[in-house]
């Protein structure tokens, strides 16, 4: 079983990438590949740029990575209540090549933030939108107050209730 995991952020210290990496490590007997959106930098999408350059090879490379997965683990960063620009841009380019970007792969969709709401606004947006783009969302999880609930040095959730909740979600849905 192969898991592709990523945080939907271009931050080099993305807390969502840390959460996605941790969650992917909880799957038993899985090969895990962690994607970094910085490896998929692409010009800002517009019809005009697409007319000039055609379908972008970086977007195709992102789609090719998703194609190799049996399961997707995605943690959404929230910027002003919505997708981070880096994710939205690669997503927009990908939809121009293949509308079902997520290719009906079973997905654990998550979010975290430093605030008490745990980026639930963007999680809700993604949960509702992704099925229209081939997202087979099997479960969702939000980790509030990242700094209080995640041990950066140990790279794990340090809140017993939250850790158990995520482990149960994975065991029951995947």
C-alpha positions as CSV (number, residue, x, y, z in Angstrom):
1,X,0.0,0.0,0.0
2,X,1.4,3.4,-1.0
3,X,0.4,6.6,0.7
4,X,1.0,10.0,-0.8
5,X,0.8,12.7,1.9
6,X,1.2,16.5,1.8
7,X,0.4,19.7,3.5
8,X,-1.5,22.0,1.2
9,X,0.9,24.9,1.9
10,X,4.2,26.2,0.6
11,X,5.6,27.1,4.0
12,X,9.0,25.5,4.6
13,X,7.9,24.9,8.2
14,X,4.3,23.9,7.3
15,X,2.5,22.6,10.3
16,X,0.0,20.9,7.9
17,X,2.9,19.0,6.3
18,X,4.0,17.9,9.8
19,X,0.5,16.7,10.6
20,X,0.2,14.9,7.2
21,X,3.6,13.3,7.7
22,X,2.6,12.1,11.2
23,X,-0.8,10.8,10.1
24,X,0.8,8.9,7.2
25,X,3.2,7.2,9.7
26,X,0.2,5.7,11.5
27,X,-0.8,3.5,8.6
28,X,0.5,-0.1,9.0
29,X,2.7,-1.7,6.4
30,X,2.6,1.3,4.1
31,X,5.2,2.9,1.8
32,X,4.9,6.6,2.4
33,X,5.9,9.4,0.1
34,X,5.7,13.0,1.4
35,X,5.2,15.7,-1.2
36,X,6.4,19.3,-0.8
37,X,4.3,21.8,-2.7
38,X,7.6,23.8,-3.2
39,X,8.6,21.0,-5.6
40,X,5.6,21.9,-7.8
41,X,6.0,25.6,-8.3
42,X,4.2,26.8,-11.3
43,X,3.3,30.2,-12.8
44,X,0.0,31.7,-11.5
45,X,-2.8,30.1,-13.5
46,X,-4.7,32.1,-16.0
47,X,-6.3,31.3,-19.3
48,X,-3.8,33.6,-21.0
49,X,-0.8,31.8,-19.6
50,X,-2.3,28.5,-20.5
51,X,-2.8,29.7,-24.1
52,X,0.9,30.6,-24.2
53,X,2.4,27.6,-22.5
54,X,-0.2,24.8,-22.8
55,X,-0.9,22.3,-20.1
56,X,2.0,22.6,-17.6
57,X,4.3,19.7,-17.1
58,X,4.6,20.4,-13.4
59,X,0.9,19.9,-13.0
60,X,1.2,16.7,-14.9
61,X,4.0,15.6,-12.5
62,X,1.7,16.3,-9.5
63,X,-1.1,14.3,-11.1
64,X,1.4,11.5,-11.8
65,X,2.4,11.4,-8.1
66,X,-1.3,11.1,-7.1
67,X,-1.7,8.3,-9.6
68,X,0.9,6.2,-7.7
69,X,-1.1,6.4,-4.4
70,X,-3.4,3.9,-2.9
71,X,-4.4,6.4,-0.2
72,X,-4.0,10.2,0.0
73,X,-3.3,12.0,3.3
74,X,-3.8,15.7,2.8
75,X,-3.8,18.4,5.5
76,X,-5.2,21.8,4.4
77,X,-3.6,25.0,5.4
78,X,-6.1,27.8,5.9
79,X,-5.3,31.3,4.6
80,X,-8.1,33.8,5.3
81,X,-10.6,31.0,5.6
82,X,-9.7,29.3,2.4
83,X,-7.1,27.3,0.5
84,X,-3.5,28.5,0.5
85,X,-2.5,30.1,-2.8
86,X,0.2,27.6,-3.6
87,X,-2.3,24.7,-3.3
88,X,-5.0,26.5,-5.2
89,X,-2.7,27.3,-8.0
90,X,-1.4,23.7,-8.6
91,X,-4.9,22.4,-8.1
92,X,-6.3,24.9,-10.8
93,X,-3.5,23.8,-13.2
94,X,-4.2,20.1,-12.6
95,X,-8.0,20.5,-13.2
96,X,-7.1,21.8,-16.7
97,X,-5.5,18.4,-17.4
98,X,-7.7,16.1,-15.5
99,X,-10.9,17.2,-13.7
100,X,-10.7,14.3,-11.3
101,X,-7.5,15.5,-9.8
102,X,-7.7,13.1,-6.8
103,X,-8.5,10.1,-9.1
104,X,-11.0,8.6,-6.7
105,X,-8.2,7.6,-4.2
106,X,-9.4,7.1,-0.7
107,X,-8.5,10.2,1.2
108,X,-7.8,11.2,4.8
109,X,-8.5,15.0,4.7
110,X,-7.2,17.0,7.6
111,X,-6.3,20.5,8.8
112,X,-4.5,22.2,11.6
113,X,-3.7,25.8,12.6
114,X,-2.3,27.6,15.6
115,X,-5.8,28.7,16.5
116,X,-8.5,27.0,18.4
117,X,-10.6,26.2,15.3
118,X,-7.9,24.1,13.7
119,X,-8.6,25.5,10.2
120,X,-12.0,23.9,10.1
121,X,-13.2,26.5,7.6
122,X,-10.9,25.3,4.9
123,X,-11.5,21.7,5.9
124,X,-15.2,22.2,5.3
125,X,-14.6,23.8,2.0
126,X,-12.3,21.0,0.8
127,X,-14.6,18.3,2.1
128,X,-17.5,19.7,0.1
129,X,-15.5,20.5,-3.0
130,X,-13.1,17.6,-3.4
131,X,-15.7,15.0,-4.4
132,X,-16.4,17.0,-7.5
133,X,-12.7,16.6,-8.4
134,X,-12.3,12.8,-7.7
135,X,-11.8,13.2,-4.0
136,X,-13.0,10.0,-2.2
137,X,-13.0,11.6,1.3
138,X,-13.2,8.7,3.7
139,X,-12.6,10.7,6.9
140,X,-11.7,14.1,8.2
141,X,-9.7,15.3,11.2
142,X,-8.8,18.7,12.5
143,X,-6.1,19.4,15.1
144,X,-6.7,22.7,16.9
145,X,-4.0,24.8,18.6
146,X,-1.1,23.0,16.8
147,X,1.6,24.3,19.2
148,X,-0.2,23.0,22.2
149,X,-1.2,19.6,20.7
150,X,1.8,18.6,18.6
151,X,5.3,17.9,19.8
152,X,7.6,19.2,17.1
153,X,10.7,17.3,18.4
154,X,8.9,14.0,18.6
155,X,6.9,14.7,15.5
156,X,3.6,13.5,17.0
157,X,0.4,14.6,18.5
158,X,1.0,14.9,22.2
159,X,-2.7,15.3,23.2
160,X,-3.8,11.8,24.1
161,X,-7.5,12.4,23.2
162,X,-6.6,13.8,19.8
163,X,-4.0,11.2,19.1
164,X,-6.4,8.4,19.9
165,X,-9.1,10.1,17.8
166,X,-6.8,10.1,14.7
167,X,-5.7,6.5,15.3
168,X,-9.3,5.4,15.5
169,X,-10.3,7.3,12.4
170,X,-7.5,5.6,10.5
171,X,-8.3,2.1,11.9
172,X,-12.0,2.5,11.2
173,X,-11.8,4.0,7.7
174,X,-8.7,2.6,5.9
